[in-house]
Amino acid sequence: MNTRLQSIEAQLHAVWLKAKAGDAISYSLLLHELSRHLRSFLKRRLQTRSHDVEDLVQEVLLAVHQKRHTYQSDQPLTAWVYAIARYKLIDHLREYARRESQHEDIDDWQDELWGYDPSHASDSKGMLTSMLSELPDKQRLPIELTKLEGHSVAESALLTGQSEASIKVNIHRGLKDLKELAKKLGGNP
């Protein structure tokens, strides 16, 4: 161990002993110093996942606190703390790998999700036009005005001369009839 590491170990070990004896100020100082060292240790190992460093620092400090009774005073404190940090890091990486293995990359599905085939659109539009033409005008017009052209129910009532309640009923009945027509034609409603 070089002199710098020996100095850090001696300083932390002395603060640790005071903290273990119940000195709250020493305990606070110890946590502050350990978090500084752990942050550096974990940043070097999580270069691509640096946003996880703070969470891991907190996990390690919590584990140090919970397992402080297992520390043997004649052993180097830093070795004990870094061993805990390594185990927490390994657990974190395993959990990350497990989570990532369950996700499919959405880029692989891009064509299927956002693909546009003009021939399908024109086929669908033709089929919809054909099916709409089979509906009575009192159902077809409200559906075209509200669902295809974006008019409100009130605007559709003014344009067709029907009441707003009739527009709503005729839209409902018309959509139900369209669904039945699509089933008969073998389409997916």
GROMACS elastic network, one bead per residue, 0.5 to 0.9 nm:
[ bonds ]
;  ai    aj funct       b0    kb
    1     4     6  0.82092   500
    1     5     6  0.61634   500
    1     6     6  0.62953   500
    2     5     6  0.54779   500
    2     6     6  0.61854   500
    2     7     6  0.86895   500
    3     7     6  0.60256   500
    3     8     6  0.86073   500
    4     7     6  0.51240   500
    4     8     6  0.63261   500
    4     9     6  0.86246   500
    5     8     6  0.50532   500
    5     9     6  0.60113   500
    5    10     6  0.84882   500
    6     9     6  0.50329   500
    6    10     6  0.60286   500
    6    11     6  0.85130   500
    7    10     6  0.51468   500
    7    11     6  0.61121   500
    7    12     6  0.85695   500
    8    11     6  0.51677   500
    8    12     6  0.60668   500
    8    13     6  0.83490   500
    8    78     6  0.85509   500
    9    12     6  0.52482   500
    9    13     6  0.58314   500
    9    14     6  0.84689   500
    9    76     6  0.69508   500
    9    77     6  0.67560   500
    9    78     6  0.62579   500
   10    13     6  0.51228   500
   10    14     6  0.61246   500
   10    15     6  0.86364   500
   10    76     6  0.87765   500
   10    77     6  0.88655   500
   11    14     6  0.53472   500
   11    15     6  0.63471   500
   11    16     6  0.85741   500
   12    15     6  0.51052   500
   12    16     6  0.58948   500
   12    17     6  0.86055   500
   12    30     6  0.67252   500
   12    33     6  0.78433   500
   12    34     6  0.81614   500
   12    77     6  0.73311   500
   12    78     6  0.78763   500
   13    17     6  0.62275   500
   13    18     6  0.87628   500
   13    73     6  0.82764   500
   13    76     6  0.76120   500
   13    77     6  0.60142   500
   13    78     6  0.82379   500
   14    17     6  0.52962   500
   14    18     6  0.65181   500
   14    19     6  0.86974   500
   15    18     6  0.51998   500
   15    19     6  0.60872   500
   15    20     6  0.85401   500
   15    26     6  0.56148   500
   15    27     6  0.73046   500
   15    29     6  0.76094   500
   15    30     6  0.61837   500
   16    20     6  0.59608   500
   16    21     6  0.84869   500
   16    26     6  0.72452   500
   16    27     6  0.70320   500
   16    30     6  0.64881   500
   16    77     6  0.81722   500
   17    20     6  0.50574   500
   17    21     6  0.62257   500
   17    22     6  0.88834   500
   17    26     6  0.87259   500
   17    73     6  0.80287   500
   18    21     6  0.50669   500
   18    22     6  0.66612   500
   18    23     6  0.56562   500
   18    24     6  0.86460   500
   18    25     6  0.89991   500
   18    26     6  0.60916   500
   18    27     6  0.75885   500
   19    22     6  0.51966   500
   19    24     6  0.63260   500
   19    25     6  0.75806   500
   19    28     6  0.81927   500
   19    29     6  0.88366   500
   19    30     6  0.75809   500
   20    23     6  0.71730   500
   20    26     6  0.87631   500
   20    27     6  0.76131   500
   20    68     6  0.81581   500
   20    69     6  0.89555   500
   22    25     6  0.89929   500
   22    26     6  0.83925   500
   22    27     6  0.78753   500
   23    26     6  0.53998   500
   23    27     6  0.63014   500
   23    28     6  0.88404   500
   24    28     6  0.61815   500
   24    29     6  0.85791   500
   25    28     6  0.51461   500
   25    29     6  0.61804   500
   25    30     6  0.85152   500
   26    30     6  0.59459   500
   26    31     6  0.85790   500
   27    31     6  0.62102   500
   27    32     6  0.85827   500
   28    31     6  0.52186   500
   28    32     6  0.62223   500
   28    33     6  0.86976   500
   29    32     6  0.50687   500
   29    33     6  0.61473   500
   29    34     6  0.84715   500
   30    33     6  0.51934   500
   30    34     6  0.59295   500
   30    35     6  0.83835   500
   31    34     6  0.51017   500
   31    35     6  0.59223   500
   31    36     6  0.85264   500
   31    61     6  0.71337   500
   32    35     6  0.52591   500
   32    36     6  0.63589   500
   32    37     6  0.89078   500
   33    36     6  0.51456   500
   33    37     6  0.64080   500
   33    38     6  0.85728   500
   34    37     6  0.51640   500
   34    38     6  0.58929   500
   34    39     6  0.83557   500
   34    57     6  0.89033   500
   34    61     6  0.78117   500
   34    78     6  0.87524   500
   34    81     6  0.83579   500
   35    39     6  0.58246   500
   35    40     6  0.85400   500
   35    54     6  0.89919   500
   35    57     6  0.62198   500
   35    58     6  0.79486   500
   35    60     6  0.87493   500
   35    61     6  0.72974   500
   36    39     6  0.52677   500
   36    40     6  0.65301   500
   36    41     6  0.87715   500
   36    57     6  0.89131   500
   37    40     6  0.53034   500
   37    41     6  0.61839   500
   37    42     6  0.86807   500
   38    42     6  0.59581   500
   38    43     6  0.83401   500
   38    53     6  0.88722   500
   38    56     6  0.88145   500
   38    57     6  0.61730   500
   38    60     6  0.82352   500
   38    61     6  0.89101   500
   38    81     6  0.86588   500
   38    82     6  0.77326   500
   38    85     6  0.75059   500
   39    42     6  0.52819   500
   39    43     6  0.59599   500
   39    44     6  0.86741   500
   39    53     6  0.64963   500
   39    54     6  0.71223   500
   39    56     6  0.85068   500
   39    57     6  0.62196   500
   40    43     6  0.52122   500
   40    44     6  0.64453   500
   40    45     6  0.89338   500
   41    44     6  0.56553   500
   41    45     6  0.68392   500
   41    82     6  0.84069   500
   41    85     6  0.86424   500
   42    45     6  0.50923   500
   42    46     6  0.59589   500
   42    47     6  0.84278   500
   42    50     6  0.83379   500
   42    53     6  0.60937   500
   42    54     6  0.89490   500
   42    56     6  0.78395   500
   42    57     6  0.77813   500
   42    85     6  0.80673   500
   42    86     6  0.87749   500
   42    89     6  0.78294   500
   43    46     6  0.51197   500
   43    47     6  0.58317   500
   43    49     6  0.84245   500
   43    50     6  0.60710   500
   43    52     6  0.89468   500
   43    53     6  0.62535   500
   44    47     6  0.58199   500
   44    50     6  0.88400   500
   45    48     6  0.86500   500
   45    49     6  0.88884   500
   45    50     6  0.88208   500
   45    89     6  0.86184   500
   46    49     6  0.50880   500
   46    50     6  0.55002   500
   46    51     6  0.86778   500
   46    52     6  0.77881   500
   46    53     6  0.72156   500
   46    89     6  0.88585   500
   47    50     6  0.55024   500
   48    51     6  0.85399   500
   49    52     6  0.58485   500
   49    53     6  0.75656   500
   50    53     6  0.54113   500
   50    54     6  0.83584   500
   51    54     6  0.70203   500
   51    55     6  0.81703   500
   52    55     6  0.54580   500
   52    56     6  0.63202   500
   52    57     6  0.87583   500
   53    56     6  0.51685   500
   53    57     6  0.61227   500
   53    58     6  0.87103   500
   54    57     6  0.50249   500
   54    58     6  0.63029   500
   54    59     6  0.86522   500
   55    58     6  0.52412   500
   55    59     6  0.62786   500
   55    60     6  0.87486   500
   56    60     6  0.60801   500
   56    61     6  0.85060   500
   56    85     6  0.80453   500
   56    88     6  0.71256   500
   56    89     6  0.71348   500
   56    92     6  0.78700   500
   57    60     6  0.51940   500
   57    61     6  0.61660   500
   57    62     6  0.85601   500
   57    85     6  0.80013   500
   58    61     6  0.51168   500
   58    62     6  0.60762   500
   58    63     6  0.85563   500
   59    62     6  0.51186   500
   59    63     6  0.61668   500
   59    64     6  0.86185   500
   59    85     6  0.85160   500
   59    88     6  0.72924   500
   60    63     6  0.50083   500
   60    64     6  0.60875   500
   60    65     6  0.85337   500
   60    81     6  0.79686   500
   60    82     6  0.89097   500
   60    84     6  0.65233   500
   60    85     6  0.55680   500
   60    88     6  0.65636   500
   60    89     6  0.88620   500
   61    65     6  0.61481   500
   61    66     6  0.85890   500
   61    81     6  0.86774   500
   61    85     6  0.87068   500
   62    65     6  0.50425   500
   62    66     6  0.61179   500
   62    67     6  0.85287   500
   63    67     6  0.58883   500
   63    68     6  0.81509   500
   63    84     6  0.73323   500
   63    85     6  0.88244   500
   63    88     6  0.87561   500
   64    67     6  0.52247   500
   64    68     6  0.55927   500
   64    80     6  0.89064   500
   64    81     6  0.68329   500
   64    84     6  0.73512   500
   65    68     6  0.52912   500
   65    69     6  0.85327   500
   66    69     6  0.77188   500
   67    70     6  0.55355   500
   67    71     6  0.73178   500
   68    71     6  0.55518   500
   69    72     6  0.81591   500
   71    74     6  0.88109   500
   71    75     6  0.77982   500
   71    77     6  0.77407   500
   71    80     6  0.72875   500
   72    75     6  0.56804   500
   72    76     6  0.84689   500
   72    77     6  0.84344   500
   73    76     6  0.75950   500
   73    77     6  0.76839   500
   74    77     6  0.87343   500
   75    78     6  0.89354   500
   75    79     6  0.79838   500
   75    80     6  0.78011   500
   76    79     6  0.54922   500
   76    80     6  0.66053   500
   76    81     6  0.89380   500
   77    80     6  0.51654   500
   77    81     6  0.62011   500
   77    82     6  0.85739   500
   78    81     6  0.50355   500
   78    82     6  0.59066   500
   78    83     6  0.83396   500
   79    82     6  0.51920   500
   79    83     6  0.60146   500
   79    84     6  0.86741   500
   80    83     6  0.51792   500
   80    84     6  0.64781   500
   80    85     6  0.87545   500
   81    84     6  0.51897   500
   81    85     6  0.62323   500
   81    86     6  0.87343   500
   82    86     6  0.60415   500
   82    87     6  0.85727   500
   83    86     6  0.51098   500
   83    87     6  0.63396   500
   83    88     6  0.86644   500
   84    87     6  0.52080   500
   84    88     6  0.62016   500
   84    89     6  0.85488   500
   85    88     6  0.50919   500
   85    89     6  0.60136   500
   85    90     6  0.85771   500
   86    90     6  0.61105   500
   86    91     6  0.85637   500
   87    90     6  0.51069   500
   87    91     6  0.61709   500
   87    92     6  0.85338   500
   88    91     6  0.50638   500
   88    92     6  0.60722   500
   88    93     6  0.86348   500
   89    93     6  0.61565   500
   89    94     6  0.85618   500
   90    93     6  0.51390   500
   90    94     6  0.61092   500
   90    95     6  0.85639   500
   91    94     6  0.51567   500
   91    95     6  0.61546   500
   91    96     6  0.85335   500
   92    95     6  0.51760   500
   92    96     6  0.60781   500
   92    97     6  0.86003   500
   93    97     6  0.60643   500
   93    98     6  0.84908   500
   94    97     6  0.51175   500
   94    98     6  0.61066   500
   94    99     6  0.86254   500
   95    98     6  0.50130   500
   95    99     6  0.61535   500
   95   100     6  0.85351   500
   96    99     6  0.51670   500
   96   100     6  0.60563   500
   96   101     6  0.85147   500
   97   100     6  0.50981   500
   97   101     6  0.60027   500
   97   102     6  0.87915   500
   98   101     6  0.53093   500
   98   102     6  0.68222   500
   99   102     6  0.55001   500
   99   103     6  0.70784   500
  100   103     6  0.53494   500
  100   104     6  0.82303   500
  101   104     6  0.77446   500
  103   106     6  0.87061   500
  104   107     6  0.86332   500
  104   108     6  0.79136   500
  104   109     6  0.89160   500
  105   108     6  0.58901   500
  105   109     6  0.76590   500
  106   109     6  0.52633   500
  106   110     6  0.64289   500
  107   110     6  0.51116   500
  107   111     6  0.83411   500
  108   111     6  0.76255   500
  108   112     6  0.85361   500
  109   112     6  0.53025   500
  109   113     6  0.60066   500
  109   114     6  0.83782   500
  110   113     6  0.52029   500
  110   114     6  0.57638   500
  110   115     6  0.70987   500
  111   114     6  0.54162   500
  111   116     6  0.81137   500
  112   115     6  0.53736   500
  112   116     6  0.87520   500
  113   116     6  0.89839   500
  116   119     6  0.89022   500
  116   120     6  0.81194   500
  116   121     6  0.80659   500
  117   120     6  0.55114   500
  117   121     6  0.66091   500
  117   122     6  0.89908   500
  118   122     6  0.61745   500
  118   123     6  0.84936   500
  119   122     6  0.52410   500
  119   123     6  0.60849   500
  119   124     6  0.85552   500
  120   123     6  0.50021   500
  120   124     6  0.60245   500
  120   125     6  0.84353   500
  121   124     6  0.51104   500
  121   125     6  0.59948   500
  121   126     6  0.84768   500
  122   126     6  0.59870   500
  122   127     6  0.84670   500
  123   126     6  0.51578   500
  123   127     6  0.61429   500
  123   128     6  0.85947   500
  124   127     6  0.50576   500
  124   128     6  0.60517   500
  124   129     6  0.85079   500
  125   128     6  0.51005   500
  125   129     6  0.60771   500
  125   130     6  0.85230   500
  126   129     6  0.51198   500
  126   130     6  0.61154   500
  126   131     6  0.85882   500
  127   130     6  0.50727   500
  127   131     6  0.61212   500
  127   132     6  0.85316   500
  128   131     6  0.50617   500
  128   132     6  0.59634   500
  128   133     6  0.84948   500
  128   178     6  0.86888   500
  129   132     6  0.51230   500
  129   133     6  0.61709   500
  129   134     6  0.89154   500
  130   133     6  0.52419   500
  130   134     6  0.68369   500
  131   134     6  0.53697   500
  131   135     6  0.71634   500
  131   178     6  0.66550   500
  131   181     6  0.68749   500
  131   182     6  0.78509   500
  132   135     6  0.54034   500
  132   136     6  0.84688   500
  132   139     6  0.88249   500
  132   140     6  0.59723   500
  132   143     6  0.87036   500
  132   144     6  0.85193   500
  132   174     6  0.86674   500
  132   178     6  0.73157   500
  133   136     6  0.76782   500
  133   137     6  0.84128   500
  133   140     6  0.73544   500
  134   140     6  0.84542   500
  134   178     6  0.89021   500
  134   181     6  0.89542   500
  135   138     6  0.81546   500
  135   139     6  0.62739   500
  135   140     6  0.55976   500
  135   174     6  0.69485   500
  135   177     6  0.77144   500
  135   178     6  0.79862   500
  136   139     6  0.55815   500
  136   140     6  0.60085   500
  136   141     6  0.84990   500
  136   174     6  0.84510   500
  137   141     6  0.55951   500
  137   142     6  0.83344   500
  138   141     6  0.60188   500
  138   142     6  0.69417   500
  138   160     6  0.82074   500
  138   162     6  0.83622   500
  138   166     6  0.88763   500
  138   167     6  0.81778   500
  138   170     6  0.66198   500
  138   171     6  0.88167   500
  138   174     6  0.87600   500
  139   142     6  0.57916   500
  139   143     6  0.64369   500
  139   144     6  0.88139   500
  139   167     6  0.79289   500
  139   169     6  0.86282   500
  139   171     6  0.58692   500
  139   172     6  0.84744   500
  139   173     6  0.71599   500
  139   174     6  0.50518   500
  139   175     6  0.84220   500
  140   143     6  0.52945   500
  140   144     6  0.61345   500
  140   145     6  0.85929   500
  140   170     6  0.82580   500
  140   171     6  0.78696   500
  140   174     6  0.67413   500
  141   144     6  0.51254   500
  141   145     6  0.59979   500
  141   146     6  0.85041   500
  141   156     6  0.82979   500
  141   160     6  0.74247   500
  141   171     6  0.87946   500
  142   145     6  0.50973   500
  142   146     6  0.59161   500
  142   147     6  0.79330   500
  142   153     6  0.80386   500
  142   156     6  0.61792   500
  142   157     6  0.80094   500
  142   160     6  0.76620   500
  142   167     6  0.59854   500
  142   168     6  0.81441   500
  142   170     6  0.70399   500
  142   171     6  0.59941   500
  142   174     6  0.87280   500
  143   146     6  0.53998   500
  143   147     6  0.53294   500
  143   148     6  0.69505   500
  143   149     6  0.87929   500
  143   167     6  0.86495   500
  143   170     6  0.80839   500
  143   171     6  0.55123   500
  143   172     6  0.88275   500
  143   174     6  0.72156   500
  143   175     6  0.77275   500
  144   147     6  0.56624   500
  144   149     6  0.62231   500
  144   150     6  0.84050   500
  144   151     6  0.89273   500
  145   148     6  0.59748   500
  145   150     6  0.62914   500
  145   151     6  0.55138   500
  145   152     6  0.79868   500
  145   153     6  0.85723   500
  145   155     6  0.85606   500
  145   156     6  0.60936   500
  145   159     6  0.87596   500
  146   149     6  0.58147   500
  146   152     6  0.58933   500
  146   153     6  0.66481   500
  146   155     6  0.86781   500
  146   156     6  0.68057   500
  146   171     6  0.85497   500
  147   150     6  0.56848   500
  147   151     6  0.76322   500
  147   171     6  0.89364   500
  148   151     6  0.83141   500
  151   154     6  0.80884   500
  151   155     6  0.59520   500
  151   156     6  0.62213   500
  152   155     6  0.51516   500
  152   156     6  0.61191   500
  152   157     6  0.85609   500
  153   156     6  0.50409   500
  153   157     6  0.61144   500
  153   158     6  0.87462   500
  153   164     6  0.60527   500
  153   165     6  0.87479   500
  153   167     6  0.66277   500
  153   168     6  0.72382   500
  154   157     6  0.50729   500
  154   158     6  0.64298   500
  154   159     6  0.87768   500
  154   163     6  0.82512   500
  154   164     6  0.59204   500
  154   167     6  0.85851   500
  155   158     6  0.51691   500
  155   159     6  0.62346   500
  155   160     6  0.86842   500
  155   164     6  0.88589   500
  156   159     6  0.50507   500
  156   160     6  0.60474   500
  156   161     6  0.81396   500
  156   162     6  0.80056   500
  156   163     6  0.89750   500
  156   164     6  0.78717   500
  156   167     6  0.72725   500
  157   160     6  0.53563   500
  157   161     6  0.55205   500
  157   163     6  0.54488   500
  157   164     6  0.54076   500
  157   165     6  0.87603   500
  157   166     6  0.81845   500
  157   167     6  0.63501   500
  158   161     6  0.53338   500
  158   162     6  0.70673   500
  158   163     6  0.80129   500
  158   164     6  0.86440   500
  159   162     6  0.81030   500
  160   163     6  0.86509   500
  160   167     6  0.87588   500
  162   165     6  0.81608   500
  162   166     6  0.60423   500
  162   167     6  0.63751   500
  163   166     6  0.51021   500
  163   167     6  0.62611   500
  163   168     6  0.87901   500
  164   167     6  0.50150   500
  164   168     6  0.63586   500
  164   169     6  0.87191   500
  165   168     6  0.52243   500
  165   169     6  0.62675   500
  165   170     6  0.85923   500
  166   169     6  0.50486   500
  166   170     6  0.59009   500
  166   171     6  0.83810   500
  167   170     6  0.51817   500
  167   171     6  0.60409   500
  167   172     6  0.85547   500
  168   171     6  0.52013   500
  168   172     6  0.62217   500
  168   173     6  0.86662   500
  169   172     6  0.51433   500
  169   173     6  0.61447   500
  169   174     6  0.84135   500
  170   173     6  0.50442   500
  170   174     6  0.57344   500
  170   175     6  0.83726   500
  171   174     6  0.50194   500
  171   175     6  0.60162   500
  171   176     6  0.84490   500
  172   175     6  0.53593   500
  172   176     6  0.62545   500
  172   177     6  0.87267   500
  173   176     6  0.50600   500
  173   177     6  0.61932   500
  173   178     6  0.86312   500
  174   177     6  0.50321   500
  174   178     6  0.61075   500
  174   179     6  0.85951   500
  175   179     6  0.61684   500
  175   180     6  0.87023   500
  176   179     6  0.51463   500
  176   180     6  0.64779   500
  176   181     6  0.87951   500
  177   180     6  0.50924   500
  177   181     6  0.62043   500
  177   182     6  0.86337   500
  178   182     6  0.61125   500
  178   183     6  0.86255   500
  178   189     6  0.80579   500
  179   182     6  0.51196   500
  179   183     6  0.63292   500
  179   184     6  0.87604   500
  179   188     6  0.85286   500
  179   189     6  0.53967   500
  180   183     6  0.50975   500
  180   184     6  0.63044   500
  180   185     6  0.87108   500
  180   189     6  0.80993   500
  181   184     6  0.50764   500
  181   185     6  0.62071   500
  181   186     6  0.86252   500
  181   187     6  0.86140   500
  181   189     6  0.87342   500
  182   185     6  0.50723   500
  182   186     6  0.61697   500
  182   187     6  0.50242   500
  182   188     6  0.65142   500
  182   189     6  0.56864   500
  183   186     6  0.50645   500
  183   187     6  0.56884   500
  183   188     6  0.67364   500
  183   189     6  0.67257   500
  184   187     6  0.75834   500
  185   188     6  0.89566   500
